[in-house]
């Protein structure tokens, strides 16, 4: 992976320079304003996949914008498809080889690692003084019938509890002492965070590859038969179901009473969080594997058609789009009004979330783009993490 060719990075000085502006195709729409997600605590600045339990992937970190300087580079020595989480003074990354690595945010040095002897296709989650992670198959990613969820000490990596489960590529979610995740058997599971014991389990009838989102006491998740569910987070009771939407690989994002999710049927959907009524659908030219980010009422999501879209969350109409020249399969992140996403052509882009104007780009990345913690931005390459600070 090369740094700098795309943006004129001065490698010797370790400086990442901002790129020139590129005008996206824009449709003028009324600005939609909505409450911002609650800020993360100092102790756990990015505790879960998507930054918060509603999976909005949007945080406010004043001044954390390009241009950046590079602080360090972490070599994962394997595919890092999903982004790290941050808290308890460390970063935690789950690699494709089934290892959880705890990384010092000041130096990029590994502090400890846990080897599951399986494959890692998700991000960990932090909370209750633990690190939770799901795994799939075995060390060769062969199609074994089981997987694993484990709870680790955040400081040492020691196992607190561990359970064999069905194969899972669903990033866990923690709330009120309960860990939630989906699995390949079609179940959405709720376990006691302290012990790993089952609190409830609901069978959707088809594989749940997506990571659930939580808002207003409701758990939102789709399955690989095109059915989307709202479940009572306390009991697992079905509150509503909406079907016939292709297959859901992407996880949902929830904001202002609406649930947003992409499908492999080439569409992005919005449902009422209360009733499950479909509010709108937005068609793209390819699969929507990517989970959306939501910022100030704008739904930001990439498609397999090489295009990144900004959709009015209230109406489902296009605000702007950006032609990225590569398929987009990973989620976007919005940090201080800048939206980051990566393409399968190994490019990462930073756009102004309001207008789509190109701010910067780097010739690294593939799946997930960026997270933020402790005043630093962390870009995710194919097998590396880059720590950046404002220049």
N, C-alpha and C positions, 0 to 999 in steps of 0.2 A: 504493500500500500504506500502510495506516494503522497506527500504533503506538499501543497503549494502551487502545483502547476495551474490549477483552476483559478486561483485567486491571487497569485503573486505573493505567496508567503515567503518572507525572508527567513529561510531556514537557519541561517547562522545566528540571527538575532532572536529566533524562537517566536516570531511575531506572525499572527494570522491577520491579513489585511482584508478589509471589506471589499466586495466586488462592486462593479458598476451596476446600475439599475437596469432591469429588463421589464418592459411593460407587459403585464398579463392581459388576457382578454377579460373585460370587466362588464358587468351588468349593474347599473345603478339601482339600488334598492334602499328602502328606508332602513336606518340603523335600528337594530334590535338591542335593547339593553336588558340585562338580567343580572341577578345577584351573583357575585363572584363566589367560588367555593371557599369554605373556611380556610384560613392560612394554616399551614402545617406548623407544629410546635418546633421549638428549637431543638428539642431532644430527638425528634423523629421528623426530619424535614421532608423526606420523600419515602414514606413507609410502605408503599404498596404499588403494584403495577397500576399506572394511571394516576399516581400522586395522592388521590383520595379515594374513599370507598365508592363515590359516585362515578369514579373513573373519568373525570373531566379532563385529566392530563393538562391542566392549566394552573399555573402558580404565578404569583406576583413577587418578583425579586428585583426591586428597583436598581437600575444601573447595570444589570447583568445582560449586556447586549454586545454584539460585535462592534468594533474589532476586538479580537482576543489575543492573548499571548499563551503559549503552551507551557504548562507547569511540569507535567510528566506524562508518561505513556505506560500503560499496563498491558503486558502480553499474556493473553489467556491461553494461548497454545491450543485453542480449539474454537469452534464456532460459538460466538456469543450472540444468539439470535434475539434474546429478550434483554431489556434494560436492567441495570442494577437498581437496588433500593438503597436508601441512606438513612442512618439513624444510629443511636448509641455510639457515636463517634467514629463509625466505619461505613464503608460501602460493602454491599453484599451482592455478588454476581453468581448466577447459576449458568454453567457452561453446558454445551451439548454433550460433553463427556461425563456428565452426572456429578460434577464437583461444584460445591459451594465454596467460593473463595471470599474471605474477608480482607478488605483492602484499606490501608491507611490513606485517608484523603489528603494528608499533607505531603506524602512521598510517593504514593503508588505501590508501596511494598506490601506483599502478602503477609497478613498477621496470623491467619490459620486457614485450613481447608478441611472440608468434609467430603469424602468420596462415597457416593451411594452405590457404585457398581451398576448403575443404570444409565439412562439418558436424561438430560435436563432440557425440557421444552417449555419453560415457564420462568417467571420471575418469583423470587421469594416475597414474603410479607413479614412485617415487623409489628410487634406489640406484645403487651403483657410480659416484657422482659425476655422475649423469645424470637427466634427466627424460624419461620414456617416455610417449607418447600415441598413441592410435589415432583415426582419423577415417573418415568415411563419405561417399560420393557427391561432389558438388561444392558450390559456394557456395550453390546454390539447393536443396540436398538432393534433387536429381533422381535417379532410379533408375539411376545409372551402375553399371557392373559392377565398379568397383574402389574401393579405399579407400587408406589410407596409415597407416604407423606411422613415427614419427620419434623420434629421440633428441636431446635438446637439452642445452646447458650450463645448469645451474641458476642461475648468476650472471648470464649475459648473454643467454640464449635462442638462442645461435648453434647451428646445426644441426651435430651430430656425424656422424649418418648418417640416411638416410631411405630407405624402401622402399615401393613400390606393392604393395598386397596386395588381397585381396578386401574388400568392404565390411565394416567392423567396428564394432560398438557394444559390444564386450567390453572392459572395463577391464583393462589389462595387469597382470601379476603378475611380480615379479622375485625369483628365488632362485638362489643359487650361479652367478651369472654368466649366467643364462638368463632371457629374457623370454617369458612365455606369454600367449596370447590366443586367442579363437575368432573365426570370421568367417562371413559369409553363405553361403559355399560349403560349409559344413558341417565345415570343418577346425578342429582344435585345433593351434596352431603353437607351436614352441619355437625362438627365435632366439638367437644369441650376442649378449649385451648390449653387447659392445665393438664389434662389427662389423656386426650385423644379419643375418649369414649364418644360413641355416636349419640347425638341428641335427636336428630331426625334424618331421614333420607327419602328423597322423592324420585321416582322413576319416570322420566319424560318419554321413554320409548325409543330413543335414538341417541347416539353418542353426543355427549356435551363436551365439545372441544374448547368452547369459549370460557372466558373468565367472568364470573358473575359481578354485577354492580349492585350497590345497595344505596337506597335513599328512602326516607320516610318509613322505615321499618319494613320495606319491601325489597326482595331480592329479585333482580331482573337478569334473565339469561335465555339464550336460544339454543336449539339443538340442531343436529345435522340432518333433520328431516323438515326443516323450515318452520318449526313451531317455536313461538316465543312466549315466555312465561313470566308472570309476576307471582312470587311465592311469599307467604308470610314468613319473615325472617325468624320468628320465634318458634313457629310450629311446623313450617313446611307446607301449610295448606295452600292450594292453588287459589289465587285471588282472581286471576284472569288468564286466558290463553288466546293467542292470535296465530293462526297457521297459514300455510300455503305460500311461503316466502323463500323458496329455494332451500339452500343450506346455510346455516349460520356458523361460520368459523370465527368471525370477529366478536369481540365483546362489546357490550353496550356502554354508552355514556348517558348520564341523567342530569338534567338541569331544568329548573323552572317548570316542573311538572310534566316534562316531556322526556321520552326515552328514545335515544338515537342509536341505530345499529345498521351495519352494512351486511350484505348477503352475497353469496356467490352467484345469485341470479342477476348480478350487475347493478343492483339498486341499493340505495340508502333509504331506510325507513324511519319514520317518527311515529311513536305511539303515545297515547295519553297514559301517563304513569298511574292515574287513578282508575280508568275504565278499561284500558287496553285498546281503545278505538284507534284505528290507523288514521293519523292526521294527514300524512302526505307520504309520497315516495318520490325519490329523485333518481333518474336513470343515468348510469355511466356506460362507457363502452367496454367494460371488462369486469372481471370478478372484483368484489370489494372484500378482500381478506383483512384489510387494515381496520383497526378499531379507531373511532373518531376521537378528536379532541373538541371541546366546546369552550368557546371564549366569547363573552359578551353577547350571547345569543347567536353566535355564528358556529356552524358545524364544519369542522375542518378535517378532511379525509382524502386519502389517496386511493387510486384504482389501478387495476391491471392494465388499463388503457393508456398508461404513461402520463396521466393527468392528475393533478392535485386540485381538489375542489373546496371552495368556501360557499356554504349553503346557508341561506337565511333560515334559522331554526324555527321561526314562527310560521313561515309560508312554504318552505321547501323549494324556494326559487334560488337561482344562481346569483351570488354576489360577484365572485370572480373565479377564474381558474388559471392554472399555471401548467404549462407543458414541460414536463421534467425530462423527457427523453429516455425514460426507463420505467419499468413496472414498479409499482409501489405496493408492498405487502405488509409493511410494519406500521405501527401507530405513530401519529404525530404528537408533538408536545408543544405547548405554548408557554413561554417563559418571558415575562416582562413584555408582553405584546408581540413577541417574535415567535413564529411557528416554525418548528424544525421537523423535517422528514427526510427519509433516505430512499434510494431506489436500488433496484437489482443491478444497475450499471455502476454501482459503488460510488454514488454521489450522495452527499448530504447537503440540503438546502436550508437556508434561513430566510424566511419571507416576512414582510410586515403583515401581521394577521388581519389588519383592517383593510388593506388595499391589494395585497398580493405582490407588492414590489419586492424584487430580489434585493436582499441586504448583503448576503454572503453565501459562499458555497465552498465545499471541501471535497477533494477526490478521495474520500473514504466512505465507509458505511455500506449497508445493504438492507438491513431490516429495521430495527429500532434506531431512533435518532439521538435523543438527548434527555437527560434529567438534570436537576439542579439541586445543590445542597451546599450550605456553608459559604455562600458567595462565589461558588465555582460552577461552571457548566461542564458536564461530562458527556462527550460525544462517544457513541459506540460504533466501532469499526467492525469488520467481519470477525476478528478475533482479538480486538484490542479495545481498551478504554483510554480516551484522551482527556486529561484534566486541563481546562482552560480558565483563565481569569481575564477580566476586562483589561485592555491594554492601557 
